[in-house]
Amino acid sequence: MGAQFIRFDAPRLWINSGGLGSMGFGLPGAVGAQMANPEATVFAIAGDGGFQMSVPELATLVKLWSAGEGDRDEQRIPGMVRQWQELFYNNRLCAVELSAFPNVELLAAAYGMKGRIVRTPAELRSALQEAMDEPGPYLMDVRVSQYENVYPMVPAGAAINEMVLAPPQPVPVGKQ
């Protein structure tokens, strides 16, 4: 609808997917347009389904906004996974701190369901029971250490028989 009714007086003021996978493009496209032209005022026009598909990008918006003026190199857009960077890139971390995460209790309520945040292992049993007792959907955010890794994993370019089953162990170095 926007393409049909909005009139522009200069070029490069409208971006769209051109019909190629358009659902969910509006908000991420607007984020890209804003990054390309930080002084411009950017609007995203999205339908209900497209917006639902791009809800995670709200975290990106918050992160970009909180980066502050003059911090263009510090715009920590969520992307790469910390575990890969730790294990295969000598712990050179980039874009893995996700400080913007929704309150799942409020998010669940916004959708008309129940939700809970589990902050300690002691809360987990009762939270799982509560979720099981709920006849409908239930959204749960179980907090774990940001340094917790997941195994097994297959490194990029490796064969399945090269699977990493546990964290690398230090190798003793001494006289031979």
VENHUHU-V375731 format. One record per pair of residues at least 4 apart in sequence whose ideal C-beta (glycine too) atoms are under 7 Angstrom apart, sorted by the first residue. I is the first residue (numbers start at 1). J is the second residue. D is the distance in whole Angstrom. If there is no record, write none. Layout:
# VENHUHU-V375731
{{I:J:D} {I:J:D}}
This chain:
# VENHUHU-V375731
{{1:5:6} {2:6:5} {2:45:4} {3:14:7} {3:16:6} {8:13:4} {8:14:6} {15:29:5} {15:33:5} {16:22:7} {17:21:6} {17:22:4} {17:25:4} {17:29:7} {21:25:7} {23:49:6} {23:50:5} {23:53:6} {24:50:5} {24:53:3} {24:54:5} {25:29:5} {25:50:7} {26:30:6} {26:44:5} {26:45:6} {26:46:3} {26:50:5} {26:54:7} {27:31:7} {27:44:5} {27:46:6} {27:51:7} {27:54:4} {27:57:5} {28:32:7} {28:54:6} {28:57:5} {29:33:6} {30:34:6} {30:42:5} {30:43:7} {30:44:4} {31:35:6} {31:57:6} {31:60:6} {31:61:7} {31:64:7} {32:36:6} {33:37:6} {33:42:5} {34:38:7} {34:42:4} {46:50:4} {46:51:4} {46:54:7} {47:51:7} {48:52:6} {49:53:6} {50:54:7} {57:61:6} {58:62:7} {59:63:6} {59:78:6} {59:98:7} {59:100:4} {59:101:7} {60:64:6} {60:77:6} {60:78:6} {61:65:6} {62:66:6} {62:100:4} {63:67:7} {63:76:6} {63:77:7} {63:78:7} {63:99:7} {63:100:5} {64:75:5} {64:77:7} {67:71:4} {67:74:5} {67:75:5} {67:76:7} {71:75:7} {76:95:5} {76:97:6} {77:95:6} {78:95:6} {78:98:5} {79:95:5} {80:84:7} {80:85:6} {80:94:6} {80:95:6} {80:96:6} {81:96:7} {82:86:6} {82:93:6} {82:96:4} {83:87:6} {83:149:5} {83:150:7} {84:88:6} {84:89:7} {85:89:5} {85:91:7} {85:92:6} {85:93:5} {85:94:7} {85:96:7} {86:91:5} {87:168:7} {88:155:6} {102:107:5} {103:107:6} {104:108:6} {104:115:5} {104:117:6} {104:139:5} {104:140:7} {104:141:4} {105:109:6} {105:115:5} {105:116:6} {105:117:6} {106:110:6} {107:111:7} {107:115:7} {107:139:7} {108:113:5} {108:114:6} {108:115:3} {108:139:4} {109:115:7} {113:136:6} {113:137:5} {113:138:6} {113:139:6} {114:134:6} {114:138:5} {115:138:7} {115:139:4} {115:140:7} {116:127:5} {116:130:7} {116:140:6} {117:141:5} {117:143:7} {118:123:5} {118:124:6} {118:127:5} {118:140:6} {118:141:7} {118:142:5} {118:143:6} {119:123:6} {119:143:5} {123:127:5} {124:128:6} {124:142:7} {125:129:6} {126:130:6} {127:131:6} {127:140:6} {128:132:6} {129:133:6} {130:134:7} {131:138:4} {131:140:6} {134:138:5} {144:148:5} {149:167:6} {151:164:6} {151:165:6} {151:166:6} {152:163:5} {152:164:6} {152:165:5} {153:163:7} {153:164:5} {154:158:5} {154:160:6} {154:162:7} {154:163:5} {155:162:7} {155:164:6} {158:162:4}}
